[in-house]
Amino acid sequence: MPALIDTGAQRTVVSPEAVRRVALSKINEATLRRAGGLTTVGVYVASMSFPRASFKAIEVMEVSCCDLPLPLIQRLLGRDILSRWVFTYNGPLGNWQIREEDGSGWVEPPEGSYLWGE
C-alpha cells in the first residue's frame, strides 16, 4: 500500500480502507492529535513489511486508523517506524535515503497502551 513519511507523527496511521483490506483487529481506542484538533480513533494490531526496500518486517505494532488527507495514500509512517531507520534528506539536492540499522521485529507500544488488552 502507498505510504507517506510523516516525521511529525508520533505513531503510524493507516486509512480505514487499509484496515478493511487486510482485516486488522481493533484492540483499543485513543485520542489522536492532528491538524485541526483532537480525534478519537481506533487502534489496531498490525505487522508491516517493506519488500521493495528489503527492510526487516515489523512483526507486531499498534497503528491508529483515521481518514488520511490524500485518497491514494493508505499509510502515514510515523516516528514509531522511522526510529528503526536512519532517514536522511538532502534539501539542496532534493533527494532522500533510508538506511536500516540493526533492529528487531517489534515496535515498543507507547506507555499506557495495552497491546494485548487488560
All heavy atoms as an XYZ file, in Angstrom:
915
protein
N       0.827     -1.181      0.000
C       0.000      0.000      0.000
C       0.873      1.248      0.000
O       1.873      1.298      0.686
C      -0.872      0.017      1.247
C      -1.935     -1.039      1.263
S      -2.871     -0.920      2.780
C      -2.848     -2.635      3.230
N       0.482      2.266     -0.733
C       1.245      3.511     -0.759
C       1.327      4.147      0.627
O       0.387      4.069      1.415
C       0.453      4.406     -1.711
C      -0.418      3.484     -2.490
C      -0.680      2.305     -1.604
N       2.458      4.790      0.917
C       2.662      5.410      2.223
C       3.407      6.731      2.059
O       4.143      6.925      1.098
C       3.463      4.483      3.129
N       3.194      7.618      3.019
C       3.965      8.849      3.133
C       4.759      8.791      4.425
O       4.287      8.250      5.424
C       3.039     10.070      3.204
C       2.390     10.547      1.929
C       1.469     11.732      2.226
C       3.422     10.953      0.895
N       5.942      9.361      4.405
C       6.730      9.500      5.628
C       6.272     10.787      6.307
O       6.223     11.842      5.678
C       8.231      9.552      5.303
C       8.683      8.191      4.777
C       9.034      9.978      6.515
C      10.096      8.169      4.257
N       5.923     10.680      7.588
C       5.453     11.833      8.348
C       6.320     11.980      9.590
O       6.058     11.367     10.617
C       3.988     11.660      8.732
C       3.385     12.898      9.361
O       4.152     13.822      9.720
O       2.151     12.944      9.508
N       7.368     12.790      9.483
C       8.299     12.950     10.601
C       7.657     13.643     11.795
O       8.176     13.579     12.899
C       9.554     13.740     10.173
O       9.146     15.027      9.702
C      10.318     12.998      9.087
N       6.520     14.279     11.604
C       5.821     14.932     12.704
C       4.861     14.019     13.436
O       4.339     14.380     14.496
N       4.609     12.831     12.913
C       3.657     11.911     13.535
C       4.377     10.989     14.515
O       5.358     10.343     14.152
C       2.950     11.072     12.471
N       3.877     10.930     15.731
C       4.467     10.034     16.725
C       4.221      8.584     16.355
O       5.090      7.741     16.511
C       3.874     10.321     18.103
C       4.420      9.434     19.202
C       3.787      9.752     20.551
O       2.909     10.587     20.660
N       4.237      9.079     21.566
N       3.023      8.291     15.855
C       2.647      6.919     15.544
C       2.247      6.775     14.087
O       1.847      7.733     13.434
C       1.470      6.505     16.427
C       1.832      6.546     17.893
C       0.674      6.194     18.750
N       0.333      4.792     18.507
C      -0.622      4.175     19.151
N      -1.321      4.796     20.049
N      -0.888      2.913     18.903
N       2.324      5.563     13.596
C       1.903      5.254     12.237
C       0.378      5.216     12.173
O      -0.283      4.695     13.068
C       2.514      3.916     11.797
O       3.931      4.099     11.711
C       1.980      3.455     10.464
N      -0.159      5.782     11.096
C      -1.600      5.855     10.893
C      -1.932      5.165      9.575
O      -1.211      5.323      8.589
C      -2.073      7.327     10.849
C      -3.548      7.418     10.555
C      -1.724      8.036     12.151
N      -3.018      4.403      9.577
C      -3.492      3.757      8.355
C      -4.909      4.226      8.067
O      -5.629      4.656      8.963
C      -3.441      2.212      8.454
C      -2.019      1.730      8.612
C      -4.315      1.701      9.572
N      -5.305      4.131      6.823
C      -6.637      4.564      6.409
C      -7.670      3.483      6.744
O      -7.325      2.304      6.900
C      -6.654      4.822      4.905
O      -6.541      3.596      4.207
N      -8.957      3.857      6.838
C      -9.999      2.846      7.024
C      -9.989      1.791      5.911
O     -10.243      0.616      6.157
C     -11.291      3.669      7.006
C     -10.876      5.027      7.464
C      -9.484      5.214      6.895
N      -9.668      2.202      4.683
C      -9.572      1.247      3.573
C      -8.484      0.212      3.833
O      -8.667     -0.982      3.568
C      -9.305      1.994      2.257
C      -9.053      1.100      1.069
C     -10.233      0.209      0.702
O     -11.375      0.513      1.083
O      -9.999     -0.814      0.029
N      -7.338      0.640      4.351
C      -6.251     -0.300      4.669
C      -6.695     -1.285      5.746
O      -6.402     -2.479      5.661
C      -5.007      0.458      5.117
N      -7.400     -0.796      6.757
C      -7.908     -1.683      7.823
C      -8.822     -2.747      7.229
O      -8.720     -3.926      7.554
C      -8.638     -0.868      8.916
C      -9.414     -1.773      9.858
C      -7.647     -0.014      9.688
N      -9.719     -2.331      6.331
C     -10.639     -3.285      5.689
C      -9.901     -4.271      4.794
O     -10.178     -5.471      4.815
C     -11.694     -2.538      4.867
C     -12.795     -1.915      5.694
C     -13.931     -1.388      4.826
N     -13.552     -0.261      3.984
C     -13.490      0.995      4.397
N     -13.767      1.301      5.630
N     -13.151      1.959      3.559
N      -8.955     -3.766      3.995
C      -8.251     -4.630      3.031
C      -7.497     -5.755      3.685
O      -7.434     -6.866      3.146
C      -7.281     -3.803      2.183
C      -7.963     -3.085      1.056
C      -7.030     -2.239      0.237
N      -5.897     -2.967     -0.305
C      -4.886     -2.371     -0.914
N      -4.865     -1.054     -1.051
N      -3.889     -3.081     -1.385
N      -6.888     -5.493      4.837
C      -6.076     -6.528      5.468
C      -6.709     -7.084      6.749
O      -6.087     -7.865      7.453
C      -4.635     -6.056      5.729
C      -3.933     -5.751      4.418
C      -4.592     -4.843      6.633
N      -7.958     -6.675      7.017
C      -8.743     -7.198      8.138
C      -8.005     -7.104      9.476
O      -7.822     -8.097     10.174
C      -9.179     -8.631      7.854
N      -7.573     -5.878      9.820
C      -6.881     -5.686     11.094
C      -7.859     -5.811     12.256
O      -9.036     -5.491     12.121
C      -6.225     -4.300     11.138
C      -5.116     -4.042     10.135
C      -4.583     -2.621     10.292
C      -3.992     -5.045     10.284
N      -7.344     -6.247     13.393
C      -8.158     -6.411     14.597
C      -8.048     -5.179     15.478
O      -6.945     -4.769     15.852
C      -7.688     -7.633     15.399
O      -7.860     -8.803     14.650
N      -9.211     -4.614     15.823
C      -9.232     -3.442     16.707
C      -8.979     -3.899     18.139
O      -9.586     -4.852     18.614
C     -10.579     -2.735     16.614
C     -10.638     -1.449     17.407
C     -11.960     -0.733     17.163
C     -12.020      0.546     17.950
N     -13.304      1.232     17.712
N      -8.060     -3.204     18.824
C      -7.712     -3.590     20.185
C      -7.968     -2.485     21.200
O      -7.940     -2.734     22.408
C      -6.237     -4.039     20.290
C      -5.297     -2.939     19.813
C      -6.008     -5.338     19.542
C      -3.839     -3.189     20.099
N      -8.217     -1.247     20.711
C      -8.367     -0.155     21.653
C      -8.834      1.080     20.899
O      -9.003      1.049     19.677
C      -7.012      0.123     22.337
C      -7.155      0.771     23.695
O      -8.226      1.224     24.087
N      -6.057      0.823     24.425
N      -9.045      2.167     21.635
C      -9.274      3.479     21.053
C      -8.293      4.445     21.701
O      -7.836      4.211     22.819
C     -10.711      3.948     21.278
C     -11.705      3.179     20.445
C     -13.088      3.810     20.472
O     -13.373      4.651     21.356
O     -13.882      3.457     19.592
N      -7.976      5.517     20.985
C      -7.031      6.504     21.506
C      -7.415      7.877     20.983
O      -8.151      8.001     19.998
C      -5.607      6.159     21.067
N      -6.910      8.898     21.632
C      -7.088     10.265     21.167
C      -5.867     10.632     20.344
O      -4.741     10.497     20.804
C      -7.251     11.235     22.354
O      -8.387     10.817     23.115
C      -7.460     12.646     21.866
N      -6.112     11.068     19.136
C      -5.043     11.418     18.208
C      -5.048     12.925     17.992
O      -6.093     13.507     17.692
C      -5.271     10.691     16.877
C      -4.238     10.844     15.790
C      -2.980     10.077     16.161
C      -4.788     10.322     14.477
N      -3.906     13.546     18.202
C      -3.772     14.987     17.934
C      -3.316     15.131     16.485
O      -2.314     14.563     16.081
C      -2.734     15.599     18.857
C      -2.571     17.094     18.680
C      -1.572     17.685     19.652
N      -1.820     17.337     21.030
C      -2.658     17.992     21.853
N      -3.317     19.022     21.398
N      -2.808     17.606     23.101
N      -4.081     15.896     15.718
C      -3.753     16.105     14.322
C      -4.110     17.516     13.929
O      -4.738     18.228     14.718
C      -4.457     15.074     13.446
C      -5.976     15.113     13.569
C      -6.651     13.956     12.935
N      -6.793     14.141     11.508
C      -7.447     13.327     10.712
N      -7.996     12.248     11.189
N      -7.531     13.559      9.451
N      -3.739     17.925     12.735
C      -4.090     19.261     12.273
C      -5.607     19.417     12.373
O      -6.353     18.567     11.896
C      -3.619     19.463     10.837
N      -6.042     20.457     13.052
C      -7.478     20.665     13.203
C      -8.013     20.254     14.556
O      -9.173     20.465     14.855
N      -7.193     19.603     15.392
C      -7.670     19.263     16.732
C      -7.452     17.818     17.120
O      -6.611     17.128     16.559
N      -8.265     17.384     18.082
C      -8.178     16.024     18.614
C      -9.273     15.158     18.008
O     -10.386     15.634     17.769
C      -8.324     16.037     20.136
C      -7.297     16.852     20.914
C      -7.656     16.882     22.389
C      -5.916     16.276     20.716
N      -8.953     13.894     17.779
C      -9.896     12.936     17.204
C      -9.763     11.617     17.938
O      -8.651     11.184     18.232
C      -9.573     12.683     15.710
O      -9.537     13.924     15.018
C     -10.578     11.785     15.057
N     -10.887     10.973     18.232
C     -10.847      9.625     18.787
C     -10.748      8.647     17.623
O     -11.533      8.726     16.670
C     -12.104      9.336     19.631
O     -12.151     10.281     20.697
C     -12.061      7.932     20.207
N      -9.760      7.754     17.694
C      -9.507      6.820     16.592
C      -9.416      5.392     17.122
O      -9.160      5.170     18.299
C      -8.193      7.165     15.850
C      -8.279      8.540     15.219
C      -6.994      7.084     16.779
N      -9.624      4.445     16.247
C      -9.409      3.050     16.584
C      -7.927      2.723     16.550
O      -7.167      3.291     15.759
N      -7.520      1.818     17.434
C      -6.139      1.339     17.472
C      -6.180     -0.143     17.097
O      -6.990     -0.900     17.627
C      -5.505      1.542     18.864
C      -4.103      0.966     18.907
C      -5.493      3.025     19.230
N      -5.299     -0.532     16.196
C      -5.295     -1.887     15.649
C      -3.922     -2.505     15.812
O      -2.908     -1.814     15.840
C      -5.651     -1.838     14.155
C      -7.052     -1.343     13.917
C      -7.343      0.015     13.947
C      -8.088     -2.230     13.682
C      -8.631      0.478     13.747
C      -9.381     -1.771     13.475
C      -9.647     -0.423     13.518
O     -10.920      0.028     13.329
N      -3.882     -3.828     15.882
C      -2.603     -4.537     15.890
C      -2.284     -4.886     14.435
O      -3.163     -5.276     13.666
C      -2.635     -5.783     16.801
C      -3.604     -6.833     16.294
C      -1.257     -6.368     16.974
N      -1.019     -4.682     14.058
C      -0.631     -4.873     12.658
C       0.804     -5.366     12.570
O       1.559     -5.335     13.536
C      -0.757     -3.548     11.905
N       1.153     -5.816     11.394
C       2.554     -6.057     11.051
C       2.803     -5.282      9.760
O       1.887     -5.037      8.992
C       2.840     -7.543     10.870
O       2.094     -8.057      9.802
N       4.038     -4.866      9.580
C       4.387     -4.088      8.384
C       5.604     -4.715      7.737
O       6.557     -5.096      8.417
C       4.732     -2.646      8.756
C       3.617     -1.863      9.352
S       2.902     -0.768      8.129
C       1.626     -0.015      9.115
N       5.556     -4.796      6.427
C       6.727     -5.260      5.697
C       6.997     -4.280      4.566
O       6.121     -3.544      4.133
C       6.519     -6.683      5.167
O       5.429     -6.716      4.274
N       8.226     -4.294      4.117
C       8.687     -3.342      3.099
C       9.468     -4.117      2.045
O      10.688     -3.980      1.938
C       9.551     -2.264      3.765
C       8.852     -1.608      4.937
C       9.014     -2.111      6.216
C       8.012     -0.534      4.739
C       8.360     -1.536      7.293
C       7.346      0.051      5.808
C       7.523     -0.451      7.089
N       8.803     -4.949      1.262
C       9.507     -5.859      0.353
C      10.343     -5.165     -0.720
O      11.389     -5.678     -1.093
C       8.377     -6.682     -0.273
C       7.137     -5.909     -0.038
C       7.358     -5.082      1.185
N       9.946     -4.014     -1.194
C      10.731     -3.325     -2.226
C      12.036     -2.781     -1.670
O      12.994     -2.594     -2.400
C       9.927     -2.201     -2.851
C       8.800     -2.700     -3.701
C       8.115     -1.564     -4.392
N       6.955     -2.067     -5.106
C       6.046     -1.303     -5.645
N       6.150      0.014     -5.557
N       5.030     -1.829     -6.282
N      12.063     -2.519     -0.358
C      13.257     -1.967      0.269
C      14.077     -3.044      0.961
O      15.177     -2.780      1.416
C      12.867     -0.895      1.285
N      13.554     -4.244      1.081
C      14.239     -5.352      1.761
C      14.556     -5.037      3.221
O      15.528     -5.525      3.768
C      15.522     -5.740      1.016
O      15.209     -6.145     -0.292
N      13.734     -4.185      3.861
C      13.895     -3.925      5.289
C      13.253     -5.054      6.068
O      12.378     -5.761      5.558
C      13.222     -2.611      5.695
C      13.869     -1.388      5.118
C      13.138     -0.230      4.949
C      15.207     -1.362      4.765
C      13.721      0.915      4.432
C      15.796     -0.223      4.249
C      15.047      0.921      4.079
N      13.696     -5.219      7.316
C      13.093     -6.229      8.178
C      11.629     -5.898      8.411
O      11.266     -4.733      8.571
C      13.808     -6.276      9.525
C      15.228     -6.758      9.442
C      15.877     -6.703     10.798
C      17.357     -7.041     10.662
N      18.108     -6.647     11.842
N      10.801     -6.932      8.448
C       9.385     -6.742      8.756
C       9.234     -6.377     10.227
O      10.032     -6.793     11.065
C       8.607     -8.020      8.454
N       8.227     -5.601     10.526
C       7.859     -5.304     11.904
C       6.711     -6.248     12.219
O       5.625     -6.130     11.652
C       7.446     -3.837     12.069
C       8.606     -2.930     11.664
C       6.998     -3.568     13.500
C       8.229     -1.466     11.566
N       6.969     -7.214     13.065
C       6.013     -8.293     13.293
C       4.788     -7.872     14.102
O       3.695     -8.336     13.837
C       6.706     -9.461     13.988
C       7.864    -10.039     13.187
C       7.447    -10.640     11.863
O       6.304    -11.100     11.732
O       8.278    -10.635     10.932
N       4.982     -7.019     15.115
C       3.867     -6.621     15.969
C       3.992     -5.144     16.283
O       5.023     -4.692     16.761
C       3.853     -7.417     17.299
C       2.709     -6.956     18.178
C       3.759     -8.906     17.039
N       2.937     -4.388     16.001
C       2.916     -2.978     16.355
C       1.475     -2.498     16.419
O       0.573     -3.159     15.907
C       3.707     -2.136     15.356
C       3.086     -2.047     13.974
S       4.034     -1.012     12.829
C       3.838      0.597     13.569
N       1.274     -1.365     17.060
C      -0.028     -0.724     17.077
C      -0.053      0.347     16.003
O       0.934      1.060     15.805
C      -0.287     -0.063     18.432
C      -0.487     -1.028     19.561
C      -0.802     -0.307     20.870
O      -0.793      0.948     20.916
O      -1.073     -1.008     21.842
N      -1.181      0.462     15.308
C      -1.396      1.546     14.355
C      -2.750      2.179     14.666
O      -3.650      1.512     15.164
C      -1.356      1.069     12.886
C       0.016      0.550     12.509
C      -2.420      0.022     12.605
N      -2.863      3.466     14.384
C      -4.136      4.168     14.535
C      -4.804      4.234     13.176
O      -4.141      4.183     12.140
C      -3.896      5.581     15.076
O      -3.292      5.521     16.342
N      -6.121      4.377     13.188
C      -6.862      4.433     11.929
C      -7.684      5.714     11.868
O      -8.443      6.016     12.788
C      -7.788      3.225     11.822
S      -8.870      3.298     10.378
N      -7.499      6.461     10.792
C      -8.344      7.631     10.533
C      -8.240      7.971      9.052
O      -7.385      7.450      8.342
C      -7.954      8.812     11.404
S      -6.329      9.487     11.083
N      -9.137      8.827      8.603
C      -9.087      9.270      7.216
C      -7.804     10.055      6.984
O      -7.408     10.871      7.816
C     -10.294     10.155      6.892
C     -11.591      9.362      6.869
O     -11.570      8.212      6.394
O     -12.610      9.900      7.333
N      -7.162      9.781      5.875
C      -5.914     10.462      5.533
C      -6.199     11.535      4.486
O      -7.150     11.421      3.712
C      -4.886      9.447      5.041
C      -4.482      8.408      6.095
C      -3.536      7.376      5.504
C      -3.852      9.079      7.300
N      -5.364     12.581      4.423
C      -5.663     13.736      3.563
C      -5.627     13.450      2.061
O      -6.263     14.146      1.306
C      -4.597     14.761      3.948
C      -3.514     13.982      4.602
C      -4.146     12.768      5.206
N      -4.888     12.448      1.640
C      -4.801     12.137      0.207
C      -5.414     10.770     -0.039
O      -4.996      9.781      0.565
C      -3.342     12.148     -0.246
C      -2.602     13.477     -0.046
C      -1.113     13.300     -0.307
C      -3.188     14.541     -0.939
N      -6.380     10.661     -0.943
C      -7.094      9.392     -1.118
C      -6.237      8.218     -1.588
O      -6.561      7.078     -1.304
C      -8.184      9.718     -2.139
C      -7.745     10.985     -2.801
C      -6.866     11.705     -1.830
N      -5.139      8.465     -2.281
C      -4.312      7.363     -2.764
C      -3.328      6.858     -1.715
O      -2.699      5.824     -1.906
C      -3.552      7.787     -4.022
C      -4.420      8.153     -5.223
C      -3.558      8.603     -6.383
C      -5.294      6.984     -5.620
N      -3.170      7.579     -0.621
C      -2.231      7.191      0.433
C      -2.971      6.352      1.472
O      -4.019      6.746      1.967
C      -1.597      8.443      1.085
C      -0.846      9.254      0.033
C      -0.702      8.056      2.256
C       0.254      8.496     -0.686
N      -2.420      5.188      1.791
C      -3.050      4.277      2.740
C      -2.368      4.275      4.099
O      -2.921      3.757      5.061
C      -3.048      2.850      2.176
C      -3.781      2.713      0.868
C      -5.258      2.993      1.004
O      -5.907      2.479      1.888
N      -5.784      3.844      0.144
N      -1.127      4.806      4.192
C      -0.388      4.805      5.453
C       0.422      6.085      5.582
O       0.963      6.578      4.609
C       0.604      3.637      5.521
C       0.005      2.279      5.423
C       1.052      1.208      5.466
N       1.861      1.212      4.240
C       2.905      0.425      4.047
N       3.292     -0.405      4.972
N       3.580      0.466      2.929
N       0.511      6.580      6.828
C       1.483      7.599      7.187
C       2.462      6.924      8.119
O       2.069      6.431      9.185
C       0.828      8.783      7.914
C      -0.091      9.677      7.105
C      -0.677     10.767      7.998
C       0.649     10.300      5.935
N       3.713      6.850      7.730
C       4.724      6.212      8.562
C       5.230      7.219      9.580
O       5.839      8.223      9.219
C       5.886      5.700      7.709
C       5.520      4.707      6.600
C       6.771      4.263      5.869
C       4.757      3.521      7.156
N       4.945      6.955     10.849
C       5.323      7.854     11.925
C       6.674      7.494     12.522
O       7.372      6.583     12.064
N       7.008      8.219     13.599
C       8.315      8.024     14.230
C       8.446      6.663     14.903
O       9.562      6.218     15.166
C       8.574      9.155     15.227
C       8.800     10.488     14.509
C       9.270     11.585     15.438
N       8.509     11.730     16.639
C       7.479     12.570     16.820
N       7.112     13.353     15.830
N       6.862     12.639     17.970
N       7.331      5.961     15.168
C       7.445      4.606     15.717
C       8.166      3.687     14.743
O       8.938      2.823     15.140
C       6.080      4.037     16.119
C       5.044      4.081     15.011
O       5.271      4.703     13.952
O       3.960      3.505     15.209
N       7.966      3.889     13.451
C       8.692      3.115     12.433
C      10.003      3.810     12.068
O      11.050      3.175     11.972
C       7.833      2.913     11.170
C       6.699      1.926     11.481
C       8.675      2.396     10.004
C       5.777      1.652     10.325
N       9.959      5.125     11.892
C      11.164      5.853     11.477
C      12.295      5.715     12.485
O      13.471      5.800     12.103
C      10.840      7.328     11.264
C       9.869      7.631     10.119
C       9.552      9.112     10.077
C      10.422      7.154      8.791
N      11.972      5.478     13.754
C      13.016      5.341     14.770
C      13.887      4.105     14.546
O      14.960      3.991     15.118
C      12.392      5.293     16.169
O      11.619      4.121     16.321
N      13.464      3.203     13.695
C      14.226      2.000     13.377
C      15.245      2.245     12.270
O      16.096      1.417     12.016
C      13.269      0.901     12.908
C      12.215      0.525     13.916
C      11.108     -0.290     13.255
N      11.604     -1.401     12.502
C      11.907     -2.597     12.998
N      11.783     -2.812     14.276
N      12.327     -3.558     12.225
N      15.118      3.356     11.571
C      15.909      3.622     10.394
C      16.733      4.896     10.552
O      16.478      5.723     11.402
C      15.015      3.801      9.168
C      14.124      2.653      8.845
C      14.350      1.327      9.113
C      12.873      2.711      8.192
N      13.315      0.559      8.654
C      12.378      1.395      8.078
C      12.100      3.740      7.684
C      11.170      1.089      7.474
C      10.890      3.436      7.084
C      10.446      2.122      6.982
N      17.700      5.074      9.649
C      18.400      6.344      9.508
C      17.828      6.977      8.240
O      17.989      6.455      7.141
C      19.929      6.136      9.377
C      20.614      7.461      9.127
C      20.475      5.449     10.613
N      17.125      8.078      8.431
C      16.468      8.776      7.332
C      17.223     10.071      7.077
O      17.391     10.884      7.981
C      15.011      9.075      7.697
C      14.281      9.911      6.678
C      13.879      9.359      5.472
C      13.999     11.237      6.927
C      13.204     10.116      4.530
C      13.321     12.018      5.992
C      12.919     11.449      4.795
N      17.714     10.251      5.863
C      18.487     11.438      5.509
C      17.811     12.144      4.344
O      17.533     11.524      3.318
C      19.924     11.059      5.101
O      20.511     10.280      6.146
C      20.767     12.280      4.839
N      17.556     13.431      4.534
C      17.003     14.255      3.465
C      18.037     15.318      3.105
O      18.499     16.066      3.961
C      15.698     14.917      3.896
C      15.175     15.906      2.882
C      14.714     15.466      1.644
C      15.172     17.260      3.145
C      14.253     16.364      0.694
C      14.706     18.168      2.207
C      14.248     17.710      0.983
O      13.797     18.594      0.041
N      18.402     15.383      1.845
C      19.355     16.377      1.356
C      18.565     17.428      0.575
O      18.246     17.236     -0.596
C      20.404     15.706      0.476
C      21.481     16.672      0.036
O      21.217     17.855     -0.159
N      22.687     16.164     -0.119
N      18.237     18.536      1.251
C      17.424     19.588      0.638
C      18.004     20.172     -0.628
O      17.307     20.268     -1.643
N      19.283     20.590     -0.623
C      19.836     21.197     -1.843
C      19.786     20.264     -3.052
O      19.568     20.707     -4.173
C      21.284     21.520     -1.457
C      21.236     21.719      0.018
C      20.214     20.714      0.508
N      19.979     18.968     -2.832
C      19.919     18.022     -3.953
C      18.504     17.511     -4.202
O      18.223     16.927     -5.253
C      20.854     16.831     -3.695
C      22.343     17.146     -3.700
C      23.148     15.871     -3.417
C      22.773     17.774     -5.030
N      17.615     17.689     -3.211
C      16.231     17.241     -3.375
C      16.086     15.729     -3.352
O      15.184     15.184     -3.976
N      16.978     15.040     -2.630
C      16.834     13.580     -2.558
C      16.846     13.125     -1.107
O      17.143     13.885     -0.200
C      17.900     12.867     -3.386
C      19.311     13.148     -2.902
O      19.549     13.546     -1.773
N      20.280     12.943     -3.778
N      16.490     11.880     -0.900
C      16.444     11.306      0.435
C      16.910      9.865      0.389
O      16.952      9.250     -0.675
C      15.045     11.416      1.040
C      13.963     10.836      0.186
C      13.274     11.463     -0.809
C      13.456      9.499      0.244
N      12.373     10.594     -1.379
C      12.456      9.381     -0.740
C      13.739      8.393      1.037
C      11.747      8.211     -0.948
C      13.028      7.221      0.826
C      12.041      7.150     -0.162
N      17.254      9.358      1.568
C      17.754      7.983      1.677
C      17.298      7.413      3.017
O      17.280      8.113      4.018
C      19.275      7.985      1.605
C      19.897      6.623      1.781
C      21.414      6.715      1.823
O      21.986      7.706      2.250
N      22.071      5.657      1.383
N      16.952      6.146      3.004
C      16.648      5.423      4.242
C      17.599      4.251      4.334
O      17.769      3.495      3.370
C      15.198      4.902      4.274
C      14.222      6.080      4.272
C      14.970      4.030      5.500
C      12.784      5.672      4.186
N      18.215      4.113      5.488
C      19.139      3.011      5.748
C      18.666      2.320      7.013
O      18.278      2.969      7.977
C      20.538      3.609      5.936
C      21.652      2.629      5.945
C      23.008      3.360      5.940
N      23.354      3.794      7.299
C      23.422      5.045      7.715
N      23.154      6.036      6.911
N      23.757      5.326      8.950
N      18.701      1.017      7.017
C      18.255      0.258      8.187
C      19.431     -0.092      9.081
O      20.452     -0.585      8.614
C      17.532     -1.024      7.750
C      16.918     -1.769      8.902
C      16.057     -2.915      8.431
O      16.478     -3.652      7.514
O      14.964     -3.074      8.959
N      19.286      0.196     10.353
C      20.237     -0.234     11.369
C      19.739     -1.581     11.892
O      18.631     -2.006     11.588
C      20.280      0.778     12.517
C      20.732      2.160     12.095
C      22.234      2.253     11.887
O      22.977      1.835     12.781
O      22.644      2.741     10.826
N      20.565     -2.244     12.709
C      20.091     -3.482     13.324
C      18.859     -3.169     14.158
O      18.820     -2.201     14.889
C      21.168     -4.096     14.229
C      22.321     -4.650     13.408
O      22.101     -4.959     12.224
O      23.426     -4.764     13.949
N      17.843     -4.000     14.046
C      16.618     -3.790     14.807
C      15.829     -5.063     14.914
O      16.076     -6.034     14.205
N      14.893     -5.067     15.799
C      14.052     -6.242     15.990
C      12.752     -6.079     15.225
O      12.447     -5.014     14.721
C      13.759     -6.443     17.484
O      12.923     -5.390     17.937
N      11.954     -7.110     15.182
C      10.656     -7.093     14.537
C       9.561     -6.640     15.470
O       8.420     -7.048     15.338
N       9.884     -5.795     16.423
C       8.924     -5.368     17.435
C       9.037     -3.866     17.611
O      10.126     -3.322     17.689
C       9.230     -6.071     18.757
C       8.503     -5.537     19.950
C       8.992     -4.643     20.868
C       7.193     -5.845     20.360
N       8.039     -4.389     21.820
C       6.921     -5.113     21.539
C       6.196     -6.666     19.846
C       5.705     -5.186     22.208
C       4.995     -6.734     20.516
C       4.748     -6.015     21.671
N       7.932     -3.170     17.658
C       7.905     -1.752     17.979
C       7.274     -1.627     19.345
O       6.162     -2.094     19.572
C       7.098     -0.947     16.933
C       6.903      0.482     17.396
C       7.785     -0.979     15.593
N       7.994     -1.050     20.284
C       7.505     -0.915     21.656
C       6.265     -0.016     21.667
O       6.295      1.092     21.156
C       8.596     -0.287     22.535
C       8.284     -0.337     23.997
C       8.269     -1.746     24.558
O       9.034     -2.606     24.097
O       7.466     -1.974     25.464
N       5.150     -0.506     22.237
C       3.951      0.332     22.283
C       4.169      1.533     23.193
O       4.957      1.466     24.128
C       2.879     -0.582     22.869
C       3.493     -1.904     23.058
C       4.949     -1.818     22.791
N       3.471      2.637     22.925
C       3.593      3.803     23.789
C       3.179      3.465     25.214
O       2.302      2.622     25.427
C       2.622      4.819     23.175
C       2.388      4.344     21.787
C       2.580      2.859     21.803
N       3.814      4.120     26.179
C       3.498      3.873     27.580
C       2.017      4.144     27.823
O       1.457      5.109     27.324
C       4.341      4.781     28.469
C       4.207      4.449     29.935
C       5.210      5.219     30.776
O       6.350      5.396     30.321
O       4.821      5.633     31.870
N       1.383      3.244     28.580
C      -0.031      3.403     28.897
C      -0.957      2.724     27.906
O      -2.164      2.691     28.106
N      -0.439      2.171     26.814
C      -1.299      1.455     25.873
C      -1.234     -0.032     26.196
O      -0.286     -0.521     26.762
C      -0.863      1.713     24.434
O       0.400      1.171     24.205
N      -2.276     -0.730     25.827
C      -2.367     -2.140     26.149
C      -2.548     -2.931     24.864
O      -3.657     -3.105     24.377
C      -3.522     -2.388     27.123
C      -3.330     -1.661     28.402
C      -3.933     -0.439     28.631
C      -2.488     -2.176     29.383
C      -3.712      0.246     29.817
C      -2.272     -1.496     30.568
C      -2.891     -0.285     30.775
O      -2.669      0.395     31.930
N      -1.432     -3.364     24.303
C      -1.460     -4.078     23.033
C      -2.304     -5.326     23.102
O      -3.020     -5.661     22.188
C      -0.024     -4.423     22.620
C       0.162     -5.074     21.266
C      -0.337     -4.153     20.169
C       1.595     -5.415     21.044
N      -2.215     -6.044     24.209
C      -2.942     -7.309     24.322
C      -4.215     -7.187     25.156
O      -4.809     -8.161     25.530
C      -2.044     -8.376     24.924
C      -0.765     -8.501     24.182
C       0.482     -8.256     24.671
C      -0.586     -8.863     22.817
N       1.410     -8.445     23.684
C       0.786     -8.819     22.539
C      -1.460     -9.214     21.795
C       1.311     -9.115     21.293
C      -0.936     -9.509     20.537
C       0.426     -9.463     20.299
N      -4.628     -5.996     25.508
C      -5.815     -5.804     26.350
C      -5.416     -5.875     27.808
O      -4.258     -6.056     28.164
N      -6.387     -5.715     28.685
C      -6.083     -5.741     30.121
C      -6.192     -7.155     30.671
O      -6.898     -7.965     30.230
C      -7.024     -4.824     30.876
C      -6.772     -3.377     30.515
C      -7.547     -2.437     31.396
O      -7.045     -2.117     32.472
O      -8.637     -2.064     30.981
